[in-house]
Amino acid sequence: MTENGPQLVEIGAWLQTAPWLTLGLFVLPLFVLARKGIYPHLSILLLALVPAALTFGLLARPDWILVVATVDALALLAATADLFTLASRNSFTVSRAVERAASIDVAHSVTLQINNLSNRSRFL
């Protein structure tokens, strides 16, 4: 083993006794970003289920701690990469046009226009 091996085993044993903490460490940043109105793509959310399931699997197979830690790190890397693909608020402008006169209980046409000011195409 390397000189850091015993430390990793000790940390792994500690995380193994607290799978909820391990899960929370990877879900908490998503909640913080959601508070700011930044949401990951659906594929990243589905990817986050893999480390979560593996974390619970540690209860049955404690010797898989390094595998679970590796998958956790890869999922975190993918989520971080996804974060950098998001457009900034300055990338879009939004405008709407409505009729000047309105009547109660009558449908009115409203035109909503979203302009992409960035060089990349975006999916809305």
N, C-alpha and C positions, 0 to 999 in steps of 0.2 A: 504494500500500500504506500501511497505517497505520504508526505508529512501532514497533509490536510485531511487524510482519510479518516482518522479517528474523530476529528471535529465534524465532518460530514455525517458520519454514522450517528454521532450524538445529536446533531440537529435533526437528522431523519427520525431518530427514535422519539424525540420530543414532538415533532410534527405528527408522527404516527399516533400518538396518544391524543391529539387534538385535531381530528380531520375537519371539524367545523371551522377552526382557525385557519387552516390551510385554504379551505374553500373561500372563507371571508377575505383573505388576503388578495385573492384574484378577482373577487366580485366587487369589492369595495371601490376600486378605481372606476368601474363602470357606473356605479351609482353616483360618484362625484361628477363624472362627465355628463350623466343624465340630468343632474341638477343644473348644469350650465347649458342644457339644451343641445348637447352633442351626443348623438346616438350612433353606435356601430352598425355596420351592415348586418343583415340577418345571418349571413354565413359565419360571421365572427361570433355571434350569439350562439349559434348551433355548435360551433367549434368549442366554445366554453363548456359545453356539456360533457365533453370527453374528459378533461381533467377533473371535473366534478365527480363523474362516475368512477374514475380511477381512484380518487381520494377515498371514496367510500369503500372501494375494493381493498384498500389497505387494511380494513378491519379483518378481512378474510386471508389476505396474503401480505403480511407485514414485510416480507423480504423484497417486495417490489417497490420500495421507497425511491430508489434511484430512477427507476423507469417512470414513476409518477412525477418526480421532480423534473425530469427531462421533458416530459410531455407538458407539464405546467409552464416551463420556461419557453417552449416552442409556441404554446398558445399565447403567452404574454408577448412574445416577439411579433406574432401575427396580428394581435390586437394593436400593438404600437404602430406597426406598419400601416394598418388600416386607418389609424388616427391621422396619419400624415397624408392620406389620400382625400381627406375631407376638404371641401371648398371653404374659403373664408367668407365672412359676412359681406365683404366688399365685392365678392364675385358676382353678386346678383342685384338687380334692381327690380322692384315690383311697383306697378301702377294699376289703378283701376279707373274705369269710366262708368258713370251712371247718368241716367236721364236727369235733367234739371227739375222737372216737375214729377211729383209722386202722388199716388192715390192710395188710400188705405184699402187693404185686402185685394190689391191688384198686383200681379206679378210684373216686375220690371226687369229689363235686361241690364246685366252688369257685365262689363268686359274686364277681365283680369289679365294683365300682361306681365310675364316674368322674362327678364332679359339676362342672359349669361354674358358677363363682361370678361370672363377668363378665356384663355386660349384653348382650354380643354372642353370637350363635350361632357355634359353632366346628365345623369338620369334623375328625374324627379318623380 
